[in-house]
Amino acid sequence: VTLTSVIGVIVLYGWIVGALKSQPSTWAGRYECTGTDMDGQTYQATLEVQVVGEAYRLLWQYPRGATVYGIGIVEMGALVVAFRDGPGSMTGVGVYRQQDGGLHARWTTFGSEMKIMTETCLPAGARAG
């Protein structure tokens, strides 16, 4: 074992750790979402995901003016989110995974009889038509 090989391993380790730490920013962005709510109805929203420290701030805005606020962390390759609406009458959790250039979620809320709903979010401007 030479000093050069030890230094090479240390540099490689530093590069890998730096790359892993930089991954969270890949979740940040503005998305156009469609999903299915607890009544089986389709909805649309815009989603803004921002990096704040080691976590994420999420903001969903719906066409009729409703707003939902969320916080999240990345764990095991997924963005795990807790959210609530503006008045605080709806709270829930969701898990987002990156797939096919967008975010795909499964989520539920208190009062939904523990139904699992889905949401797909594509980068803003990526939807056809």
N, C-alpha and C positions, 0 to 999 in steps of 0.2 A: 504494500500500500504506500503510495507516494503522497507527498503534500499536495501535488497538483490534482490527483484524483479525489482527495478529501475536499479540497476547495471546489472542485467541479460538482461533487455531490451536494455540498452546502448551497452553491449557487442554484442548482437545479431544484432543490427543496424550497428555497426562497421564491423561485419563479412559480412553482406549483402552488404554494400557499398564497402568494399574491394573486394568482389567477383565480383561485377558489374564493378568496375574499372579494374579488371584483365581480363575481357572478350575480350578486343580488341586484345590481343595477339593470340586469337584463329583463327584470320584471317590470321596471318602470316604463310608463308611457301612457298614451291616451288610446282607448279602445272603444269600439262600437259593439254592444252586446245584444244578444237575443236570448231569451230563456223561457222557461215554463214555470209559472207560479203555482202556489198550493191548490188553486182551483182548476189547474190544467190549462189556464189561459196563457197565450204567448205574450211576452212583453219585450220592449226595447229600452235600452238605456245607454248612456255614455259612461265610461269608467275611466277615472284618472288614478294612476298608481304612482306614488312618489316615494322615493327613499328618504327616510328620516332617521338618522343615526344608523342603528343596526336593524331597524324595523321598516315597516311600510305604512303609509297612510293611503287609504282608498276612499274615493268619493264617486258614488253612482248618482247620476242625474237622469230623471225620467221626463218624457215629453210634457207631462201635465204639471211639472214643477216640483214633484216630490224629490227629496234628497235622502240618500242613505250614506252613513259614515262608517268606515271600517278601519281596523288596524290589523296588521299581519306580520308573521315571521316566516322565513323559509326553513323548512325542516324536511329532511330526507327527500329533497328535490321537489317539494310542493310548497306553494304559498298557502299557509293556514291562516284563516281570517275570522275575526269576530266582527259583527256589524250590528248597527241599530239605525232606525229611521230618525228623522229630525225630532218628532215629538217623544220618541222613546217607547212607542207602543209596540214596535216590532224589533226583536233582537234575535240573532241567530249566529250560526257558524257556517263556514264554507271551506272547501279545499280546492285550490286551483292547480292545474297541471299545464305545463307548456306542451302543446301538441299541434302539429300542422300549421305552424306559424302564428298561433293564437293561444288563448287561454281557455281551458275547459274546466268547468266547476261542477261540483255537487254541493248542495247546500240545504240547510233546514232552519226552521225558526221555532221558537216556543209558540204553541198554539196551532201548529200545523199538523197535529196528530202524528208528529215525527215522520212525515212524508219527506222523501228526498227529492229535491227539485234539481234542475240542470240549467246551466248557463254557458254560452259560448261567446267569447269576446275576440274580435279580430282587431289588429291595429287600425286606428282611424284612417279612413280612406281606402281600406283594402277590400271592402265589399263591392261587388259588381252592381251596377245599376244605380 
